[in-house]
């Protein structure tokens, strides 16, 4: 399941392989990844349906919502992290 310990472990394993210890070599986009905005993962972009679905609520403003999401930036470099082998084997 997205966001659980096994998911984070696999993401860490993938980032370690892809990035090593340095800058991200490609543009990484995470589908439905708004919860990861500003996280440890070096994502260049993420998307969501949040603004499209919620902008008509009385307290929301589409432009302000989009600007708030755009202001969250992920790191441009990856620091290798250990992966837990028992989580990989359980997959």
N, C-alpha and C positions, 0 to 999 in steps of 0.2 A: 504494500500500500504506500502511496506517495507520502513522504514525510516521516515514515516510521524508521526505526533503527536500521533495518535491512536496506531500505531505500537510500538513506544517507551513506551507509557503508558502500553501496554500489556506486553512488555518485562520487564519493571520495576515491574509490578505486579508478573510476573513469578519468577523473581530473588528474590523478597522479600519473596515469599513463599518457594522457593527452598533453598535459602542460609541463610535467616534470617540475623543476624548480625555476619558474620564470614566467615570462609573459605568455598570454594565451595565443596560440598560433593561428586560430581561426575565430570567426564571429560565431559565438554560441547563443542560440535562441532557445528558450524554454517555453513550450506551449503550456498554457494555463499555469504559469509560474509566478504570478504576482506575489504570492506569499514569500518567494525567494528574493524579491527585490531588496537590495542592500545586504544580502546574506554573504556568507563566505565563498559561495560559488562564483567564479568569474564569468558571469553571464553578460553578454553584450546587450541582450534584449529579452523581454518576457512579454506575454500577452495574457489577456483575460477578457471576460465579458462584463466586468464590474461597472465600468462607465456606461456602457450601452444598456445594461439592465437596470441600473440604479439612478441614473441622472434625473429622472422625472420626480423623484421623491421631493417633498417640499423643502427639505433642508439641504439638498444636494444641488450643485452647479457643475455641469459637465466640464466646463473649461477648468474650474478649480480642481475637480477630481483628477483630470488628466495631468495637470501641472504637478499635483501632489505625487502621483505615481512616477512621473518623469524625473522628479527631484531625487528619487531613491536610486543610488548608484551602487553597483557591485564592484568589487575589487578588480583591478586589471591584471593582477598577478596571482599565481597559485603557489601556496606553500605546501609541499607534500605532507600528507598526514598518514598515520598508520591506519590500516584496515583490519577489521577483526575477522580472521579466517573462519571462525565458527559461524559467522553470519553469512559468509559467501557459500560455505558448504551446505547450509540449511536451505538455500534458495532452490 
